[in-house]
Amino acid sequence: MSVITIILAALTAVECFFIFYLETIATTSQKTSRVFGMSIDELNRKSVDVLFKNQGVYNSLIGVLILLSLFVFASKMAVICLMGYIVAVAIYGSFTSNPKIILMQGGLPILTLVSCLF
């Protein structure tokens, strides 16, 4: 794997951990409100809190899998599969939630996939 691919994939993992932080630890913060375009009152709802925490754990585990594929298994194919999965989820989110998600969530994985071609 190229150094560029490793850096981009690692940055994608960092992004996953940041989303984990917003959704699981700072669930009702101003930053989370701004990033997700939701009011603090809405973020304080128990149902939203539970859903966000679940989604946050999911994102952290994707970050862990990326790091494992980079530094433990050194598997370019695993990186490609994970990035493809993240891009697919971002495409789905851009249709069902907000079109900007394809760039916000899918930007780094798309760049990582492109870097895998070289």
RODRENMI-683553 format. One line per field, with one value per residue: residue number from 1; residue in one letter; x, y, z of N, C-alpha, C in turn. Coordinates in nm, 2 decimals. Each point is the difference from the previous one (the first is absolute). Layout:
BEGIN
n: NUM; ... $
res: A; ... $
n.px: X; ... $
n.py: Y; ... $
n.pz: Z; ... $
ca.px: X; ... $
ca.py: Y; ... $
ca.pz: Z; ... $
c.px: X; ... $
c.py: Y; ... $
c.pz: Z; ... $
***
This chain:
BEGIN
n: 1; 2; 3; 4; 5; 6; 7; 8; 9; 10; 11; 12; 13; 14; 15; 16; 17; 18; 19; 20; 21; 22; 23; 24; 25; 26; 27; 28; 29; 30; 31; 32; 33; 34; 35; 36; 37; 38; 39; 40; 41; 42; 43; 44; 45; 46; 47; 48; 49; 50; 51; 52; 53; 54; 55; 56; 57; 58; 59; 60; 61; 62; 63; 64; 65; 66; 67; 68; 69; 70; 71; 72; 73; 74; 75; 76; 77; 78; 79; 80; 81; 82; 83; 84; 85; 86; 87; 88; 89; 90; 91; 92; 93; 94; 95; 96; 97; 98; 99; 100; 101; 102; 103; 104; 105; 106; 107; 108; 109; 110; 111; 112; 113; 114; 115; 116; 117; 118 $
res: M; S; V; I; T; I; I; L; A; A; L; T; A; V; E; C; F; F; I; F; Y; L; E; T; I; A; T; T; S; Q; K; T; S; R; V; F; G; M; S; I; D; E; L; N; R; K; S; V; D; V; L; F; K; N; Q; G; V; Y; N; S; L; I; G; V; L; I; L; L; S; L; F; V; F; A; S; K; M; A; V; I; C; L; M; G; Y; I; V; A; V; A; I; Y; G; S; F; T; S; N; P; K; I; I; L; M; Q; G; G; L; P; I; L; T; L; V; S; C; L; F $
n.px: 0.08; -0.05; 0.10; -0.04; -0.01; 0.12; 0.05; -0.05; 0.03; 0.12; 0.00; -0.04; 0.10; 0.08; -0.05; 0.02; 0.12; 0.01; -0.05; 0.08; 0.10; -0.04; -0.01; 0.11; 0.09; 0.00; -0.09; 0.00; 0.12; 0.05; 0.12; -0.05; -0.06; 0.11; 0.08; -0.09; 0.01; 0.03; -0.12; 0.04; -0.12; 0.02; 0.13; -0.07; -0.07; -0.05; -0.10; 0.02; 0.00; -0.10; -0.07; 0.03; -0.02; -0.11; -0.04; 0.03; -0.05; -0.10; 0.00; 0.01; -0.09; -0.06; 0.02; -0.04; -0.10; -0.01; 0.02; -0.08; -0.08; 0.03; -0.01; -0.10; -0.10; 0.02; -0.14; 0.06; -0.02; 0.05; 0.10; 0.01; -0.02; 0.08; 0.09; -0.01; 0.01; 0.10; 0.05; -0.03; 0.04; 0.10; 0.00; -0.03; 0.08; 0.07; -0.06; 0.03; 0.11; 0.13; -0.02; 0.02; -0.07; -0.02; 0.01; -0.09; -0.07; -0.03; 0.03; 0.04; -0.11; -0.06; 0.06; -0.03; -0.13; 0.00; 0.05; -0.09; -0.05; 0.07 $
n.py: -0.12; 0.11; 0.08; 0.05; -0.12; -0.02; 0.12; -0.01; -0.13; 0.04; 0.10; -0.10; -0.08; 0.11; 0.02; -0.14; 0.02; 0.11; -0.07; -0.10; 0.09; 0.05; -0.12; -0.03; 0.09; 0.07; -0.09; 0.07; 0.00; 0.13; -0.06; -0.09; 0.09; 0.07; -0.11; -0.04; 0.14; -0.03; 0.03; 0.08; 0.06; -0.01; 0.04; 0.08; -0.02; -0.08; 0.00; 0.13; 0.02; -0.09; 0.05; 0.12; -0.04; -0.06; 0.11; 0.07; -0.11; -0.01; 0.13; -0.01; -0.10; 0.08; 0.10; -0.09; -0.04; 0.13; 0.03; -0.09; 0.04; 0.12; -0.02; -0.08; 0.01; 0.13; 0.00; 0.02; -0.13; -0.02; 0.08; -0.06; -0.11; 0.04; 0.05; -0.11; -0.07; 0.08; -0.01; -0.13; 0.00; 0.07; -0.08; -0.10; 0.05; 0.02; -0.12; -0.06; 0.06; 0.01; 0.07; 0.09; -0.10; -0.01; 0.13; 0.02; -0.10; 0.03; 0.13; -0.02; -0.08; 0.10; 0.10; -0.07; -0.02; 0.12; 0.03; -0.09; 0.08; 0.07 $
n.pz: 0.00; -0.07; 0.03; -0.12; -0.04; 0.06; -0.05; -0.12; 0.00; 0.05; -0.09; -0.08; 0.05; -0.01; -0.12; -0.01; 0.06; -0.08; -0.10; 0.04; 0.01; -0.12; -0.05; 0.06; -0.01; -0.11; 0.03; 0.11; -0.06; 0.00; 0.01; 0.08; 0.06; -0.01; 0.04; 0.08; 0.02; 0.12; 0.06; 0.10; -0.01; -0.13; 0.02; 0.08; -0.11; 0.09; -0.09; -0.01; 0.13; 0.01; -0.10; 0.05; 0.12; -0.04; -0.07; 0.12; 0.07; -0.09; 0.00; 0.14; -0.02; -0.09; 0.08; 0.10; -0.08; -0.03; 0.13; 0.03; -0.10; 0.06; 0.13; 0.01; -0.09; 0.00; 0.00; -0.12; -0.02; 0.13; -0.03; -0.12; 0.06; 0.10; -0.08; -0.07; 0.11; 0.04; -0.12; 0.00; 0.12; -0.05; -0.10; 0.08; 0.09; -0.11; -0.02; 0.12; 0.01; -0.05; -0.11; 0.10; 0.04; -0.13; 0.02; 0.09; -0.03; -0.13; 0.03; 0.12; 0.02; -0.07; 0.07; 0.11; -0.04; -0.03; 0.12; 0.02; -0.10; 0.07 $
ca.px: -0.08; 0.08; -0.01; -0.12; -0.12; 0.00; -0.03; -0.15; -0.08; 0.01; -0.08; -0.14; -0.02; -0.01; -0.13; -0.09; 0.01; -0.06; -0.15; -0.03; 0.00; -0.12; -0.12; 0.00; 0.05; -0.04; -0.12; -0.08; 0.08; -0.03; 0.07; -0.08; -0.11; 0.04; 0.04; -0.11; -0.11; -0.11; 0.00; 0.04; -0.12; -0.02; 0.10; -0.03; -0.10; 0.05; 0.01; 0.11; 0.13; 0.03; 0.04; 0.13; 0.10; 0.02; 0.07; 0.14; 0.07; 0.02; 0.10; 0.13; 0.05; 0.05; 0.14; 0.09; 0.03; 0.09; 0.14; 0.04; 0.03; 0.12; 0.12; 0.01; -0.01; 0.06; -0.07; -0.06; -0.14; -0.09; -0.02; -0.09; -0.14; -0.05; -0.03; -0.12; -0.12; -0.03; -0.05; -0.14; -0.09; -0.01; -0.09; -0.13; -0.03; -0.02; -0.13; -0.11; 0.01; 0.05; 0.09; 0.14; 0.06; 0.09; 0.13; 0.04; 0.03; 0.06; 0.11; 0.13; 0.00; 0.01; 0.14; 0.08; -0.02; 0.07; 0.14; 0.02; 0.02; 0.14 $
ca.py: 0.12; 0.12; 0.09; 0.08; -0.09; -0.02; 0.13; 0.03; -0.10; 0.03; 0.11; -0.05; -0.06; 0.11; 0.05; -0.09; 0.02; 0.13; -0.02; -0.07; 0.10; 0.09; -0.08; -0.08; 0.07; 0.14; -0.02; 0.12; 0.12; 0.09; -0.05; -0.11; 0.07; 0.07; -0.10; -0.08; 0.08; -0.03; 0.09; -0.07; -0.06; -0.12; -0.09; -0.04; -0.11; -0.13; -0.09; 0.05; -0.03; -0.14; -0.02; 0.06; -0.08; -0.13; 0.03; 0.04; -0.12; -0.05; 0.08; -0.03; -0.13; 0.01; 0.06; -0.10; -0.09; 0.07; 0.00; -0.14; -0.03; 0.07; -0.02; -0.13; -0.09; 0.07; -0.05; 0.10; -0.05; 0.03; 0.15; 0.03; -0.05; 0.09; 0.13; -0.02; -0.01; 0.14; 0.08; -0.04; 0.06; 0.14; 0.02; -0.03; 0.12; 0.12; -0.01; -0.01; 0.10; 0.13; -0.02; 0.03; -0.11; -0.06; 0.06; 0.01; -0.14; -0.08; 0.06; -0.06; -0.13; 0.01; 0.03; -0.12; -0.09; 0.05; -0.02; -0.14; -0.04; 0.04 $
ca.pz: 0.00; -0.01; 0.12; -0.02; 0.04; 0.14; 0.07; -0.03; 0.08; 0.14; 0.02; 0.00; 0.14; 0.10; -0.02; 0.07; 0.14; 0.03; 0.00; 0.13; 0.11; -0.01; 0.02; 0.12; 0.12; 0.00; -0.07; 0.01; -0.01; -0.11; -0.11; -0.06; -0.05; -0.13; -0.11; -0.04; -0.03; 0.09; 0.12; 0.13; 0.05; -0.07; 0.04; 0.14; 0.01; 0.03; -0.11; -0.09; 0.08; -0.02; -0.14; -0.03; 0.07; -0.08; -0.12; 0.03; 0.02; -0.13; -0.07; 0.06; -0.04; -0.14; 0.02; 0.05; -0.11; -0.09; 0.06; 0.00; -0.14; -0.04; 0.08; 0.05; -0.11; -0.12; -0.11; -0.09; -0.03; 0.11; 0.00; -0.11; 0.04; 0.10; -0.07; -0.09; 0.09; 0.05; -0.11; -0.02; 0.11; -0.02; -0.11; 0.06; 0.08; -0.08; -0.06; 0.10; 0.11; -0.04; -0.11; 0.04; 0.07; -0.09; 0.01; 0.14; 0.05; -0.10; -0.06; 0.03; -0.06; -0.14; -0.03; 0.03; -0.11; -0.12; 0.03; -0.01; -0.14; -0.04 $
c.px: 0.09; -0.02; -0.12; -0.12; -0.01; -0.05; -0.15; -0.08; 0.01; -0.09; -0.15; -0.03; -0.02; -0.14; -0.11; 0.00; -0.06; -0.15; -0.04; -0.01; -0.12; -0.13; -0.01; 0.04; -0.06; -0.14; -0.09; 0.07; -0.04; 0.07; -0.09; -0.13; 0.03; 0.03; -0.12; -0.13; -0.13; 0.00; 0.05; -0.11; -0.03; 0.11; -0.02; -0.11; 0.06; 0.02; 0.11; 0.14; 0.04; 0.04; 0.14; 0.11; 0.03; 0.08; 0.14; 0.09; 0.03; 0.12; 0.14; 0.05; 0.04; 0.14; 0.10; 0.03; 0.09; 0.14; 0.05; 0.05; 0.13; 0.12; 0.02; 0.01; 0.07; -0.06; -0.07; -0.15; -0.10; -0.03; -0.09; -0.14; -0.06; -0.04; -0.12; -0.13; -0.03; -0.06; -0.14; -0.09; -0.01; -0.09; -0.14; -0.04; -0.02; -0.14; -0.11; 0.01; 0.04; 0.11; 0.15; 0.07; 0.10; 0.14; 0.05; 0.04; 0.08; 0.13; 0.13; 0.01; 0.01; 0.14; 0.09; -0.01; 0.08; 0.15; 0.04; 0.03; 0.15; 0.10 $
c.py: 0.12; 0.08; 0.09; -0.08; -0.02; 0.12; 0.02; -0.10; 0.03; 0.13; -0.03; -0.06; 0.11; 0.06; -0.08; 0.02; 0.13; -0.02; -0.08; 0.10; 0.08; -0.08; -0.07; 0.08; 0.14; 0.01; 0.13; 0.13; 0.09; -0.05; -0.11; 0.06; 0.06; -0.10; -0.07; 0.08; -0.03; 0.09; -0.08; -0.07; -0.14; -0.10; -0.05; -0.11; -0.13; -0.09; 0.04; -0.04; -0.15; -0.03; 0.06; -0.09; -0.13; 0.03; 0.04; -0.12; -0.06; 0.07; -0.03; -0.13; 0.00; 0.06; -0.10; -0.10; 0.06; -0.01; -0.15; -0.04; 0.06; -0.05; -0.14; -0.10; 0.05; -0.05; 0.11; -0.04; 0.04; 0.15; 0.03; -0.04; 0.10; 0.14; -0.01; 0.00; 0.14; 0.08; -0.04; 0.05; 0.15; 0.03; -0.02; 0.12; 0.12; 0.00; 0.01; 0.12; 0.14; -0.03; 0.02; -0.12; -0.07; 0.06; 0.00; -0.14; -0.08; 0.06; -0.07; -0.15; -0.01; 0.02; -0.12; -0.11; 0.04; -0.03; -0.15; -0.04; 0.03; -0.07 $
c.pz: 0.00; 0.13; -0.01; 0.04; 0.15; 0.08; -0.02; 0.08; 0.15; 0.03; 0.00; 0.14; 0.10; -0.02; 0.06; 0.15; 0.04; 0.00; 0.12; 0.11; 0.00; 0.04; 0.14; 0.12; 0.01; -0.07; 0.00; -0.01; -0.11; -0.13; -0.07; -0.06; -0.13; -0.11; -0.05; -0.04; 0.09; 0.12; 0.12; 0.06; -0.06; 0.04; 0.14; 0.01; 0.02; -0.12; -0.10; 0.07; -0.02; -0.14; -0.03; 0.07; -0.08; -0.13; 0.02; 0.02; -0.13; -0.07; 0.06; -0.04; -0.14; 0.01; 0.04; -0.12; -0.10; 0.05; -0.01; -0.14; -0.05; 0.07; 0.06; -0.12; -0.13; -0.13; -0.08; -0.04; 0.11; 0.00; -0.11; 0.04; 0.10; -0.06; -0.09; 0.09; 0.05; -0.11; -0.03; 0.11; -0.02; -0.12; 0.04; 0.08; -0.08; -0.07; 0.11; 0.10; -0.05; -0.12; 0.03; 0.06; -0.09; 0.01; 0.15; 0.05; -0.10; -0.07; 0.02; -0.05; -0.15; -0.05; 0.03; -0.11; -0.13; 0.02; -0.01; -0.14; -0.04; 0.09 $
***
